[in-house]
Amino acid sequence: QVQLVESGGGSVQAGDSLRLSCAASGRSFSDYAVAWFRQAPGKEREFVGCISRAGTVREYADSVKGRFIISRDNAQNTVWLQVNKLKPEDTAVYYCAGYLAVTGEVSRTVGRYLYWGRGTQVIASS
């Protein structure tokens, strides 16, 4: 089992950047595929990006491709989401999630992820 805690959110101007962190506790973090999802008020939770156990596979939603970068350091038990060129439509609560995966496996599906953090708020104002 793994516990996940997000941090790094904030209120910024459109065009600014933030670095979101997902700190994991528990054993064998390197066995988990990890993803970032986000949820805006009144909307469903949506996929943002995901990364495989060793970081060799990364996928992004079309809406953030080229602006957001997901990375991880298993020695630090941390996954990051670098969010650049923020737009007002990026405003949401951002969640980190994980599941036990095989090498190279990732998923964009909310239901695949068993472990979730409580989220960190990102607000991008125009």
C-alpha positions, 0 to 999 in steps of 0.5 A, a space after each residue: 500500500 502507498 500513501 500519496 500527498 500532493 503539494 505545490 498548487 497555488 493561484 497564478 496568472 495565466 502564462 505562469 508555471 507551477 511545479 506540483 509534487 506527489 510525495 509517496 510513503 510506503 514500500 516499493 513505490 517503484 512498483 507503482 504507475 502514477 498519474 495526475 488527474 484534475 477536477 474542475 468545479 461541476 466537471 468530472 475528474 479528467 486525465 492529465 498525464 501518467 508515468 510508468 514505474 521506471 519513468 520510461 513511458 509517459 502519456 499526456 492528455 491532448 489539452 496539456 501536451 507540450 505544456 505539462 511534463 511528468 517526471 519521477 524519482 523513485 529514490 525520493 519517492 516523488 512524482 512531479 508535474 511541471 505545469 507551464 503556460 497555464 491557462 484559465 481552463 487549467 484551473 482545477 484540483 489536481 490529484 496524484 494517483 497510483 496502482 501496482 503495475 508491470 514494467 512499462 504499463 500506464 493507464 489513463 482510466 480513473 478506475 484503474 487507480 487504487 491509491 489517491 491523494 487529497 489534491 492540490 488546488 491550481 488557479 490560473 487567472 486571466 
